[in-house]
Amino acid sequence: MVISIPGGKVVATMHEIMVKLQENQMTLQAHTDDISLLGAPCMLIANGGTVNWSLSLGSKENMQAVSDATGIAIKG
């Protein structure tokens, strides 16, 4: 599933998340095992092994779409 966020797109599957940021032409990638979703303030957090980054999803609708695509529960 492709989800538009401020500044880029999130490509979410049951196994991984890829974030493509337009302005920086940067791509962030992580396995869903290393991802958590924080409901307030709508953050996607990657933390596992050598992966450590976070990103604002911009809205609750985007957060729910990522949760639906990956099966990751939203915390808080």
N, C-alpha and C positions, 0 to 999 in steps of 0.2 A: 504494500500500500504506500502511495506517495502522498505526503501531507505537506502543504505549503505553510511555512512559518515566516515570521518577519526576518528577512535577510537570506532566505534559502529554502531548502526542502529537506524533509526527513523521509527516508525510505525505510519502512519497517516491515520485518517479517517475523515469523515465530522464532527464528534462530539468530538474527542480527539486526542491528540498527546502523544505518549510514546517514550522516548528516552532510549535506552539501551546502556550504556557505558561499553565496554569490560574490559578495564584495571582495573577500580575501581569496577566492578560488581555492578554498580549503575543504578537505573532506575528512570527517571524523567517523570512525567506525568502531563498533564494539559488539561482542556477543550479548545476547539478551540475559545471560546468566550474570553479567556484570552491570546491568542496568537497573536503576530504581526510578520511580516517578514520584515526585513530591508535589502534592496538590496545591499547596500555597507556598510559593508563588508560581505555580505551573512550571516546574523544573524537571528536565530529564538529566539524570546524574549517572555517569559511567565511572565505576570504581572497582577495579579488580586487576590483580597482577600489576602490569606496568601501565594500565589504562587509568587515567584520572582526568576527567573533564566534566563540565556541566553546561547546560544550555537552557535558556528560557524558551518554552514552547509558545508563549504569547497569549494563549487562551485555554479555557477549560475544554472547549471542543477539540482542540488539537491534542490535548493531553488524553482525552477519552479515546480519540482515534488511534493514538499510539498504543494505549492500553488494550484496545480491542484487537489491533493487528498483532500484538506480541504476546498477549495473555499476562502481561505484568500488571499487578494490582497497584492502584494509586494509594500512596500513604499520605496521611494528614489531610 
